[in-house]
Amino acid sequence: MEIKLAGVDSFIIYFGNEITKEINDKVKAIFEHLKKLNLDEIIEIVPSYTSIFIRYDLFKCEYKTIKNKVFNIIKEVKEKKNHKSNIIEIDVYYGEEVGFDLQRISKLKNISISEIIKLHTAQIYDVYTIGFLPAFAYLGVVNSKIASPRLETPRKKIPKNSVAIADFQTAIYPLSSPGGWNIIGRTYQNIYDKTYENLSLINFNDKVKFNSISKKEFLSKGGTLES
C-alpha cells in the first residue's frame, strides 16, 4: 500500500499496480468501511480499480493527521470473503442494427454472432469502478474468446444504453456520447436516472448479469433502434 499527495487537500491510496479481483475487492471493502464511518474531516472518497482518492477539509485537519488516521483505519479493515452483492439484470437486444460491431468482432475472433451473445450472457460481472460518464460502470472480466481491443478511431456518438466491450471489460453507455468501445447491443433499461439512488442503476458493490431478449420484446419495453 502506498499513499501519495494528489493536491493541497487530497491524497490517493494505492493498493497495487495490477487490476485484479483481489485488489479490487480490497478497494471495495475499504471504501465501504470509510463511507460508513462518515468521518467529519473527509469531504470526498472516490474508489477506482486499484486506488482510493480522498479529499479532506483543510480547515479541520492537516495532511499528516488525516493520512495517519486513514492508514490506521485501513489496517483494521478485514475483507468480506462471502460478501453478498446485488445482481443487477440487464436485458439486451443483440441485433446488428444496434450492435454495430458484432460482425467485426465475429470476423476478428473467428466466432459466430450467436456464440458472442452466448459468451457475453454466460457470466456474472463484477463492477470494477464507475467513471468516465455518470453511472458508467466498468465490468469484468469478459471471456477471452470475445475480448476485443478498442476502436482505432472512436465514434463521435454512441447511442444511450448501448452495451459494449473493450479488451476484457464490458459496459453500458448511460448517456449518448463519443466512445471507442465495440458496440454489441442495446438495452431499454435506463442506467442513469435522477430517480435512482446515486443516480445510477448499477453501484460499486453490485454485480451485473446480461440477458438476451428479442427485438420484439426490446421495442415493446421502450427500446429504440435510433442511431
HELIX and SHEET records of a PDB file:
HELIX    1   1 LYS A   21  LEU A   37  1                                  17    
HELIX    2   2 TYR A   63  GLU A   76  1                                  14    
HELIX    3   3 LEU A  102  LYS A  109  1                                   8    
HELIX    4   4 ILE A  113  HIS A  120  1                                   8    
HELIX    5   5 GLU A  197  LEU A  199  5                                   3    
HELIX    6   6 LYS A  215  SER A  220  1                                   6    
SHEET    1   A 4 GLU A   2  GLY A   7  0                                        
SHEET    2   A 4 SER A  10  TYR A  14 -1                                        
SHEET    3   A 4 SER A  51  TYR A  56 -1                                        
SHEET    4   A 4 ILE A  42  PRO A  47 -1                                        
SHEET    1   B 7 ILE A  87  VAL A  92  0                                        
SHEET    2   B 7 LYS A 207  SER A 212  1                                        
SHEET    3   B 7 ILE A 124  ILE A 130 -1                                        
SHEET    4   B 7 ALA A 137  GLY A 140 -1                                        
SHEET    5   B 7 GLN A 169  ILE A 172 -1                                        
SHEET    6   B 7 SER A 162  ALA A 166 -1                                        
SHEET    7   B 7 ASN A 182  ARG A 186 -1                                        
SHEET    1   C 2 ARG A 155  ILE A 158  0                                        
SHEET    2   C 2 SER A 177  GLY A 179 -1                                        
END                                                                             
